[in-house]
Amino acid sequence: MARKSRKAQAQPVAEVKKETAALPTAIYARLSVENSGKDDDGNSLQNQIAVCEDYLDGCPYLRLAEVYSDNGRTGTVFDRPAWNRLMDDVRTGKVQCIVVRDLSRFGRDYVETGNYLEKIFPALGTRFISVKENFDNFTCGNAMESLSVSLQNLVNAMYSRDISKKVSTALRAQMETGIFRNRNLPYGYLWNEDKIVYVVDEEAAAVVRQIFEWKRQEVSVYTIVERLKAGGIESPERHKRRAGTRNGGNIQGEGWCPSTIRGILQNRAYIGEMICGKSETALYKGLKKRLTEKDNWIVVSDAHPPIVSVSDFEAVERQMREDSAHRETAMEWSADIRAGMIDLFAGKIFCADCGKRMYYKRQRICGCKNVTFRGVYDCSTHVRRGHTTCFNHFIRQDALNEKVFNAIRDQLQVALDYERLLLAMRGGSGEASVREKHKAAVASVKLRLNALKKKRAGLYESYVEGILNEEEYAFAKQTYEEQYEALNRLLDEAVERRERFLASISPDNKWLTMMRGAAGMTGLTQELVDAIIEKVLVYGGSRIEVVFNYNDVFYAMLECVEQIKEAGGDD
């Protein structure tokens, strides 16, 4: 058979090396909020990507890995979905070069853009190319070119501030004329065809009117919630989703709750008013988003059809102010009482069905001037989402404390019994037998490991001497490696069983030490609960399950006792 040319074989390898040498490159494109959806100014995402692709066509040393684009994202901040994903890929090495059409698409924040170009990219070894400015950080070797890029970044930042001022001025003019609308459509309204004016959604508006009527009749917000749930009335979020005025997201938990009712009762949109300017963002002033003073809000009357009358709204408003004052008075009078009510199980008590935390509430059960409180726990899921999601696992604090105290007392008795049992077994023939059994198990695995090590050591010699061919050597080596790993696992398990036994038979094991600390207890304290209890699970009917700390040590101790009994040490 003719001998193959080594030169001919080497050629494809060289081609592969040349191909893999090309840097995996990302194209990044960005379109700002004010330009989103417009493509008549040459800044469209498609245009940016096309310019970058044309550039890459002439660069065989750059290989396109993926295109990343942020649509409707401002350049003044770098917290953008696609950009964050791109930087994650840069850090993992998936991308080693970034190409943008121009620096303004990269960012308009002068300081942060400079930080990326001068610190972050060099630290990561990332190549950055801006096509329009003909900038490449791998080939930028002189101060003048670097200064040119810095000046361009400064111009981009100034342009962004100029645009911000114009946009802010235009939006304020729209607010003052009643044209501007919040993105959050109030429950009870729909958009008109032009999505400029609110029109009444009669189905939801009827619910809004009913809520105001109930409140005028001095029905509490909690009772209103229960009535709406009992009547099967859709929550605002679910209704908006069905009406097509809200999309996406997870609908779980979008039920009626007291805060939703309060929000409706306080929303002046229902008397036809539009309130804007509650927050502002002004880049040209150097301001990020912030809340504004109430005096600076823009209020436009008769901006859309009202759902409730002004007189009804003001009557409810007065009543809610009175309710608030009443609550504040009650809270002031009861401050000392509530301060003495301590939740000992904070972060430790959970619903047994849904697994969520139980809320702790100081429940007022008497009138304002004769305030009496009691602590209660309720499933947080049931409180927020209602009975359709989880059950009402209600339990009073005094009942819980009594049940937990009894559980600790029972556990303490178990600890004393097992301590006496271990004391009787300790030093006996049964304990010695189990100790020897664990010692022998560890020694046996070690012997097998040593024998396997010798076999592995002689394996290569057998291959060199020709006793084993290459295929047999590779197979035997892999087999020995697998056996070695398996024996190491067996050794770890044997050592762990031995250590667990020794720790359990010790009079100082963690579980017994912990339970000794509870001896002589007369009541629950925070120190006792933190030391002994891992968590409390609450079931229906006020039934509880207490999970103690060091449960693993307790069960290991039970296993230890059984081993000694089986070895004949229970005589």
C-alpha positions as CSV (number, residue, x, y, z in Angstrom):
1,M,0.0,0.0,0.0
2,A,1.4,3.4,-1.0
3,R,2.6,5.6,1.9
4,K,0.5,8.7,2.6
5,S,2.2,12.1,2.3
6,R,2.7,13.8,5.7
7,K,2.6,17.1,3.9
8,A,-0.8,16.4,2.4
9,Q,-2.1,15.4,5.8
10,A,-0.9,18.5,7.5
11,Q,-2.6,21.0,5.1
12,P,-6.2,20.7,6.5
13,V,-4.9,21.2,10.0
14,A,-3.3,24.5,9.0
15,E,-6.6,25.6,7.5
16,V,-8.5,24.7,10.7
17,K,-6.0,26.7,12.8
18,K,-6.5,29.7,10.5
19,E,-10.3,29.4,10.8
20,T,-10.3,29.1,14.6
21,A,-7.9,32.0,14.9
22,A,-10.6,34.4,13.8
23,L,-12.0,36.2,16.8
24,P,-15.7,35.4,17.7
25,T,-17.3,38.8,17.1
26,A,-20.6,40.3,18.1
27,I,-22.5,43.1,16.3
28,Y,-24.3,45.4,18.7
29,A,-27.1,47.7,17.6
30,R,-29.3,50.1,19.7
31,L,-32.3,52.2,18.9
32,S,-33.4,54.9,21.4
33,V,-36.9,55.3,22.8
34,E,-37.7,58.4,20.8
35,N,-36.5,56.7,17.5
36,S,-38.0,53.3,18.2
37,G,-40.2,52.2,15.3
38,K,-38.7,54.9,12.9
39,D,-36.3,53.9,10.2
40,D,-36.2,57.1,8.1
41,D,-33.1,58.6,9.8
42,G,-30.6,55.8,8.9
43,N,-30.5,54.7,12.5
44,S,-32.7,51.7,12.2
45,L,-31.5,48.4,13.7
46,Q,-31.4,46.8,10.3
47,N,-29.3,49.6,8.9
48,Q,-26.8,49.5,11.8
49,I,-26.5,45.7,11.5
50,A,-26.0,45.9,7.7
51,V,-23.1,48.5,8.1
52,C,-21.4,46.2,10.6
53,E,-21.9,43.1,8.5
54,D,-20.3,44.9,5.5
55,Y,-17.4,45.8,7.7
56,L,-17.0,42.1,8.8
57,D,-17.1,40.9,5.2
58,G,-13.7,42.6,4.7
59,C,-12.2,41.2,7.9
60,P,-11.4,37.5,7.6
61,Y,-9.8,37.6,11.0
62,L,-13.2,38.4,12.6
63,R,-16.0,35.8,12.7
64,L,-19.6,36.8,13.4
65,A,-20.8,34.9,16.5
66,E,-24.1,36.7,17.2
67,V,-26.1,39.9,16.7
68,Y,-27.3,41.7,19.8
69,S,-29.8,44.6,19.6
70,D,-31.6,46.8,22.1
71,N,-34.8,48.4,20.7
72,G,-36.2,51.4,22.5
73,R,-33.4,51.7,25.0
74,T,-31.7,54.9,25.9
75,G,-28.0,55.3,25.4
76,T,-27.5,57.2,28.7
77,V,-27.5,54.0,30.8
78,F,-25.9,50.6,30.1
79,D,-28.5,48.5,31.9
80,R,-30.0,47.2,28.7
81,P,-31.1,43.5,28.2
82,A,-29.1,42.8,25.0
83,W,-26.1,44.6,26.3
84,N,-26.1,42.8,29.6
85,R,-26.4,39.5,27.7
86,L,-23.5,40.5,25.4
87,M,-21.3,41.3,28.4
88,D,-22.1,38.0,30.0
89,D,-20.9,36.3,26.7
90,V,-17.8,38.4,26.7
91,R,-16.9,37.3,30.2
92,T,-17.4,33.6,29.3
93,G,-15.2,34.0,26.2
94,K,-18.1,33.4,23.7
95,V,-17.4,36.9,22.3
96,Q,-14.0,38.4,22.0
97,C,-14.7,41.4,19.7
98,I,-17.6,43.9,19.6
99,V,-18.5,45.9,16.5
100,V,-20.9,48.9,16.5
101,R,-21.8,51.2,13.7
102,D,-20.8,54.3,15.7
103,L,-20.0,55.3,19.2
104,S,-23.4,56.8,19.9
105,R,-25.0,53.4,19.3
106,F,-22.6,52.0,22.0
107,G,-23.6,54.7,24.5
108,R,-24.2,58.4,25.2
109,D,-22.9,58.5,28.8
110,Y,-19.4,60.1,28.4
111,V,-18.1,58.8,31.7
112,E,-19.4,55.2,31.5
113,T,-18.5,54.9,27.8
114,G,-14.9,56.0,28.6
115,N,-14.8,53.5,31.5
116,Y,-15.6,50.7,29.1
117,L,-13.1,51.8,26.5
118,E,-10.3,52.6,28.8
119,K,-10.7,50.0,31.7
120,I,-13.3,47.2,31.2
121,F,-12.4,46.2,27.6
122,P,-8.6,46.2,28.1
123,A,-9.1,44.2,31.4
124,L,-11.1,41.6,29.6
125,G,-8.9,41.6,26.5
126,T,-11.9,42.5,24.4
127,R,-11.5,44.1,21.0
128,F,-13.9,47.0,20.3
129,I,-14.5,48.5,16.8
130,S,-16.6,51.5,15.8
131,V,-17.1,51.5,12.1
132,K,-18.1,55.1,11.5
133,E,-15.3,56.6,13.6
134,N,-12.8,54.1,12.2
135,F,-11.8,53.3,15.8
136,D,-10.2,50.0,16.8
137,N,-8.9,49.8,20.4
138,F,-6.4,47.1,19.3
139,T,-4.8,49.4,16.7
140,C,-5.4,52.8,18.5
141,G,-1.8,53.6,19.3
142,N,-1.5,57.3,19.5
143,A,-2.8,60.0,21.9
144,M,-4.5,62.0,19.2
145,E,-6.8,59.1,18.1
146,S,-7.7,58.4,21.7
147,L,-8.5,62.1,22.2
148,S,-10.7,62.0,19.1
149,V,-12.8,59.2,20.6
150,S,-13.1,61.0,23.9
151,L,-14.3,64.1,22.2
152,Q,-16.8,62.1,20.2
153,N,-18.1,60.5,23.4
154,L,-18.5,64.0,24.9
155,V,-20.4,65.2,21.8
156,N,-22.7,62.2,22.1
157,A,-23.4,62.9,25.8
158,M,-24.1,66.6,25.0
159,Y,-26.5,65.5,22.1
160,S,-28.3,63.2,24.5
161,R,-28.8,66.0,27.0
162,D,-30.1,68.3,24.3
163,I,-32.6,65.6,23.2
164,S,-33.6,65.1,26.8
165,K,-34.4,68.8,27.3
166,K,-36.5,68.9,24.1
167,V,-38.4,65.7,25.0
168,S,-39.0,66.8,28.6
169,T,-40.4,70.2,27.4
170,A,-42.6,68.5,24.8
171,L,-44.0,66.0,27.4
172,R,-44.8,68.7,29.9
173,A,-46.7,70.6,27.2
174,Q,-48.7,67.5,26.5
175,M,-49.4,67.0,30.2
176,E,-50.7,70.6,30.6
177,T,-53.0,70.2,27.7
178,G,-54.3,66.8,28.8
179,I,-52.9,65.0,25.7
180,F,-50.3,63.0,27.6
181,R,-51.5,59.7,29.1
182,N,-49.9,57.4,31.6
183,R,-49.1,53.9,30.4
184,N,-51.0,52.4,33.3
185,L,-54.6,52.6,32.2
186,P,-56.9,53.0,35.3
187,Y,-59.2,50.1,35.9
188,G,-62.7,51.1,34.6
189,Y,-61.3,52.8,31.4
190,L,-60.3,51.8,27.9
191,W,-58.3,53.6,25.3
192,N,-60.1,55.4,22.4
193,E,-59.1,54.4,18.9
194,D,-56.2,56.8,18.9
195,K,-55.0,55.7,22.3
196,I,-55.1,59.4,23.5
197,V,-58.3,59.7,25.5
198,Y,-59.8,57.4,28.2
199,V,-63.3,56.0,27.5
200,V,-65.4,54.3,30.1
201,D,-65.3,50.5,30.3
202,E,-68.9,50.0,31.5
203,E,-68.3,46.5,32.8
204,A,-65.4,47.5,35.1
205,A,-66.9,50.9,35.8
206,A,-69.9,49.2,37.4
207,V,-67.5,47.5,39.8
208,V,-65.7,50.8,40.6
209,R,-69.1,52.4,41.4
210,Q,-70.0,49.5,43.7
211,I,-66.7,49.8,45.5
212,F,-67.3,53.5,46.2
213,E,-70.9,52.8,47.2
214,W,-69.8,50.1,49.7
215,K,-67.2,52.5,51.2
216,R,-69.8,55.2,51.5
217,Q,-71.8,52.7,53.6
218,E,-68.7,52.4,55.9
219,V,-67.8,48.9,54.7
220,S,-64.2,48.1,55.4
221,V,-61.7,47.5,52.6
222,Y,-61.2,43.9,53.9
223,T,-65.0,43.2,53.7
224,I,-65.1,44.7,50.2
225,V,-62.3,42.3,49.1
226,E,-64.3,39.4,50.5
227,R,-67.5,40.5,48.8
228,L,-65.7,40.9,45.4
229,K,-64.1,37.5,45.8
230,A,-67.4,35.9,46.8
231,G,-69.1,37.4,43.8
232,G,-66.5,36.0,41.4
233,I,-65.5,39.5,40.2
234,E,-62.3,39.6,38.1
235,S,-59.4,41.5,39.6
236,P,-58.3,44.7,37.7
237,E,-55.2,42.9,36.3
238,R,-57.1,39.9,35.1
239,H,-59.8,42.1,33.6
240,K,-57.2,44.2,31.8
241,R,-55.6,41.1,30.4
242,R,-58.9,39.8,29.1
243,A,-59.8,43.2,27.6
244,G,-56.4,43.4,25.9
245,T,-55.1,46.4,27.7
246,R,-52.4,44.5,29.5
247,N,-50.1,41.8,28.1
248,G,-47.4,39.4,29.3
249,G,-46.3,38.6,32.8
250,N,-47.6,36.0,35.2
251,I,-51.2,36.3,36.4
252,Q,-50.6,34.3,39.5
253,G,-51.4,36.4,42.5
254,E,-53.3,39.1,40.6
255,G,-56.3,38.9,42.9
256,W,-58.3,41.4,44.9
257,C,-56.5,42.7,48.0
258,P,-56.9,45.7,50.4
259,S,-54.2,47.8,48.7
260,T,-56.0,47.4,45.4
261,I,-59.2,48.7,46.9
262,R,-57.4,51.7,48.6
263,G,-55.8,52.5,45.3
264,I,-59.2,52.7,43.5
265,L,-60.8,54.8,46.3
266,Q,-57.9,57.3,46.1
267,N,-57.6,57.6,42.4
268,R,-58.8,61.0,41.2
269,A,-59.0,59.6,37.6
270,Y,-62.5,58.4,38.5
271,I,-63.8,62.0,38.7
272,G,-62.3,62.9,35.4
273,E,-59.0,64.3,36.5
274,M,-55.7,63.5,35.0
275,I,-52.6,63.9,37.3
276,C,-49.2,63.9,35.7
277,G,-45.7,64.7,36.7
278,K,-45.6,62.7,39.9
279,S,-42.0,61.7,38.9
280,E,-39.5,63.2,36.5
281,T,-36.4,62.2,34.6
282,A,-34.3,65.1,33.3
283,L,-30.9,64.1,31.9
284,Y,-30.2,67.7,30.8
285,K,-30.4,68.6,34.5
286,G,-28.4,65.6,35.5
287,L,-31.4,64.0,37.2
288,K,-32.3,60.4,37.2
289,K,-35.9,59.3,37.9
290,R,-37.2,60.8,41.1
291,L,-40.5,61.6,42.8
292,T,-41.7,65.2,42.7
293,E,-43.4,67.3,45.3
294,K,-47.2,67.3,45.2
295,D,-47.2,71.1,44.5
296,N,-45.4,70.4,41.2
297,W,-48.0,67.8,39.9
298,I,-49.9,68.8,36.8
299,V,-53.7,68.4,37.4
300,V,-56.1,68.6,34.4
301,S,-59.8,68.6,35.2
302,D,-62.4,67.1,32.8
303,A,-59.7,65.3,30.9
304,H,-62.0,62.3,30.4
305,P,-65.5,61.1,31.4
306,P,-65.9,60.5,35.2
307,I,-67.1,57.2,36.6
308,V,-68.1,58.5,40.1
309,S,-69.4,61.9,41.1
310,V,-67.2,64.5,42.8
311,S,-69.5,64.5,45.9
312,D,-69.2,60.7,46.3
313,F,-65.5,60.8,45.8
314,E,-65.1,63.6,48.4
315,A,-67.4,61.8,50.8
316,V,-65.2,58.6,50.6
317,E,-62.1,60.8,50.9
318,R,-63.3,62.3,54.1
319,Q,-64.3,58.9,55.5
320,M,-60.8,57.4,54.7
321,R,-59.1,60.4,56.4
322,E,-61.3,59.7,59.5
323,D,-60.4,56.0,59.3
324,S,-56.8,56.9,59.1
325,A,-56.9,59.2,62.0
326,H,-58.8,56.6,64.0
327,R,-56.2,54.0,63.3
328,E,-53.4,56.4,64.2
329,T,-55.1,57.1,67.5
330,A,-55.5,53.5,68.3
331,M,-51.9,52.8,67.4
332,E,-50.7,55.5,69.7
333,W,-52.8,54.2,72.6
334,S,-51.7,50.6,72.0
335,A,-48.0,51.3,71.3
336,D,-46.9,49.8,74.7
337,I,-49.1,46.8,74.4
338,R,-47.9,46.0,70.9
339,A,-44.3,46.5,71.9
340,G,-44.7,43.8,74.5
341,M,-46.0,41.3,71.8
342,I,-43.0,39.6,70.4
343,D,-43.0,37.2,67.5
344,L,-40.6,34.4,68.6
345,F,-40.9,32.5,65.3
346,A,-40.0,35.2,62.8
347,G,-38.5,33.5,59.8
348,K,-39.2,30.1,61.2
349,I,-43.0,29.5,60.7
350,F,-44.4,28.3,57.4
351,C,-47.6,27.1,55.8
352,A,-47.4,23.3,55.5
353,D,-49.4,23.3,52.2
354,C,-47.8,26.1,50.1
355,G,-44.5,26.4,51.9
356,K,-44.7,30.2,52.2
357,R,-44.2,32.2,55.3
358,M,-47.0,32.7,57.9
359,Y,-47.7,36.4,58.5
360,Y,-47.7,37.6,62.1
361,K,-50.4,40.1,62.9
362,R,-51.3,42.0,66.1
363,Q,-55.0,41.7,65.9
364,R,-57.2,44.4,67.6
365,I,-60.2,42.7,69.2
366,C,-61.8,45.6,71.2
367,G,-62.8,49.2,70.7
368,C,-60.5,52.1,70.2
369,K,-60.4,53.4,73.8
370,N,-60.2,49.9,75.3
371,V,-57.6,48.4,73.1
372,T,-56.8,44.7,73.4
373,F,-54.6,42.8,71.0
374,R,-53.8,39.2,70.3
375,G,-51.1,37.8,68.1
376,V,-52.2,35.6,65.2
377,Y,-50.5,33.8,62.3
378,D,-52.0,33.5,58.8
379,C,-50.8,32.0,55.6
380,S,-49.2,34.8,53.5
381,T,-50.4,33.2,50.3
382,H,-54.0,33.1,51.5
383,V,-53.8,36.7,52.7
384,R,-52.5,38.0,49.4
385,R,-54.3,35.6,46.9
386,G,-57.3,34.3,48.7
387,H,-58.7,30.8,49.3
388,T,-58.5,29.7,45.7
389,T,-54.7,29.5,46.0
390,C,-54.2,28.2,49.6
391,F,-56.1,27.4,52.7
392,N,-56.6,29.7,55.7
393,H,-54.1,28.1,58.1
394,F,-54.9,30.5,60.9
395,I,-53.4,29.9,64.4
396,R,-53.4,32.1,67.5
397,Q,-50.0,33.0,69.0
398,D,-50.9,31.8,72.5
399,A,-52.0,28.4,71.0
400,L,-48.8,28.1,69.0
401,N,-46.6,28.9,71.9
402,E,-48.3,26.3,74.0
403,K,-48.0,23.6,71.3
404,V,-44.3,24.4,70.7
405,F,-43.6,24.4,74.4
406,N,-45.2,21.0,74.8
407,A,-43.3,19.7,71.8
408,I,-40.0,20.9,73.3
409,R,-40.8,19.3,76.6
410,D,-41.6,16.0,75.0
411,Q,-38.4,16.1,73.0
412,L,-36.5,16.9,76.2
413,Q,-37.9,13.7,77.8
414,V,-36.8,11.7,74.8
415,A,-33.3,13.2,75.1
416,L,-33.1,12.2,78.8
417,D,-34.2,8.7,78.0
418,Y,-31.7,8.2,75.2
419,E,-28.9,9.8,77.3
420,R,-29.5,7.2,80.0
421,L,-29.6,4.5,77.4
422,L,-26.4,5.5,75.8
423,L,-24.7,5.8,79.2
424,A,-25.7,2.2,79.9
425,M,-24.4,1.0,76.5
426,R,-21.2,3.1,76.5
427,G,-18.1,0.9,77.2
428,G,-20.0,-2.3,76.8
429,S,-19.4,-5.2,74.5
430,G,-22.0,-4.1,72.0
431,E,-20.3,-0.7,71.6
432,A,-16.9,-2.2,71.2
433,S,-18.2,-4.6,68.6
434,V,-19.7,-1.8,66.5
435,R,-16.6,0.3,66.9
436,E,-14.5,-2.7,65.6
437,K,-17.0,-3.3,62.8
438,H,-16.7,0.4,61.5
439,K,-12.9,0.2,61.9
440,A,-12.7,-3.0,59.9
441,A,-14.9,-1.6,57.2
442,V,-12.6,1.4,56.7
443,A,-9.5,-0.8,56.7
444,S,-11.0,-3.2,54.2
445,V,-11.6,-0.5,51.6
446,K,-8.1,0.9,52.2
447,L,-6.6,-2.5,51.5
448,R,-8.6,-2.7,48.2
449,L,-7.4,0.8,47.3
450,N,-3.7,-0.1,47.9
451,A,-4.0,-3.3,45.8
452,L,-5.6,-1.3,43.0
453,K,-2.8,1.3,43.2
454,K,-0.2,-1.4,42.7
455,K,-2.1,-2.8,39.7
456,R,-2.3,0.7,38.2
457,A,1.4,1.2,38.7
458,G,2.3,-2.0,36.8
459,L,-0.1,-1.3,34.0
460,Y,2.2,1.0,32.0
461,E,5.1,-1.4,32.4
462,S,3.0,-4.1,30.8
463,Y,2.3,-1.8,27.9
464,V,5.9,-0.9,27.4
465,E,7.0,-4.6,27.6
466,G,4.4,-5.4,24.9
467,I,2.2,-7.6,27.2
468,L,-0.7,-5.2,26.5
469,N,-1.3,-3.4,23.2
470,E,-2.5,0.2,23.0
471,E,-6.2,-0.6,23.0
472,E,-5.9,-3.1,25.9
473,Y,-3.8,-0.6,27.9
474,A,-6.4,2.2,27.3
475,F,-9.3,-0.1,28.3
476,A,-7.5,-1.4,31.4
477,K,-6.5,2.1,32.5
478,Q,-10.0,3.4,32.2
479,T,-11.4,0.4,34.1
480,Y,-8.9,0.9,36.9
481,E,-9.7,4.7,37.1
482,E,-13.4,3.9,37.4
483,Q,-12.7,1.3,40.1
484,Y,-10.4,3.7,41.9
485,E,-13.1,6.4,42.0
486,A,-15.7,3.9,43.2
487,L,-13.5,2.7,46.0
488,N,-12.7,6.3,47.1
489,R,-16.4,6.9,47.3
490,L,-16.8,3.7,49.4
491,L,-14.0,4.9,51.7
492,D,-15.6,8.3,52.2
493,E,-18.9,6.6,53.1
494,A,-17.3,4.1,55.5
495,V,-15.3,6.9,57.2
496,E,-18.5,9.1,57.4
497,R,-20.5,6.2,59.0
498,R,-17.7,5.6,61.5
499,E,-17.5,9.3,62.4
500,R,-21.3,9.5,62.7
501,F,-21.3,6.6,65.1
502,L,-18.5,8.0,67.3
503,A,-20.2,11.4,67.4
504,S,-23.6,9.8,68.3
505,I,-22.2,7.6,71.1
506,S,-20.4,10.6,72.6
507,P,-22.0,12.2,75.6
508,D,-21.3,15.6,74.0
509,N,-23.2,15.0,70.8
510,K,-24.8,18.2,69.4
511,W,-28.4,17.1,69.9
512,L,-28.0,16.0,73.5
513,T,-26.1,19.2,74.3
514,M,-28.8,21.3,72.7
515,M,-31.6,19.5,74.7
516,R,-29.7,19.8,78.0
517,G,-29.8,23.6,77.5
518,A,-33.6,23.3,77.5
519,A,-33.7,21.6,80.9
520,G,-35.5,23.5,83.6
521,M,-37.3,25.8,81.1
522,T,-40.5,27.4,82.3
523,G,-41.6,29.1,79.1
524,L,-40.5,30.0,75.6
525,T,-37.8,32.6,75.1
526,Q,-36.2,33.9,71.9
527,E,-32.9,32.3,72.9
528,L,-34.5,28.9,73.4
529,V,-36.4,29.0,70.1
530,D,-33.3,30.1,68.1
531,A,-31.2,27.3,69.7
532,I,-33.6,24.4,69.4
533,I,-36.1,25.1,66.5
534,E,-35.3,25.0,62.8
535,K,-38.9,25.7,61.6
536,V,-42.5,25.2,62.4
537,L,-45.0,24.0,59.8
538,V,-48.7,24.9,60.3
539,Y,-51.4,22.6,58.9
540,G,-55.2,23.0,58.8
541,G,-57.1,22.9,62.1
542,S,-54.2,24.6,63.9
543,R,-52.1,21.4,63.8
544,I,-48.4,22.0,63.8
545,E,-45.1,20.1,63.1
546,V,-42.0,21.3,64.9
547,V,-38.7,20.6,63.1
548,F,-35.8,20.7,65.6
549,N,-32.2,21.7,64.9
550,Y,-29.7,18.8,64.6
551,N,-32.4,16.4,63.5
552,D,-29.7,14.6,61.5
553,V,-27.7,14.0,64.8
554,F,-30.8,12.7,66.5
555,Y,-31.6,10.1,63.8
556,A,-27.9,9.2,63.7
557,M,-28.2,8.5,67.5
558,L,-31.2,6.3,66.9
559,E,-29.2,4.4,64.3
560,C,-26.3,4.1,66.7
561,V,-28.5,2.6,69.4
562,E,-29.9,0.1,66.9
563,Q,-26.4,-1.0,65.8
564,I,-25.4,-1.6,69.4
565,K,-28.5,-3.6,70.1
566,E,-28.0,-5.7,67.0
567,A,-24.4,-6.3,68.2
568,G,-25.7,-7.7,71.5
569,G,-25.0,-4.7,73.6
570,D,-28.5,-4.3,75.0
571,D,-28.2,-7.0,77.7
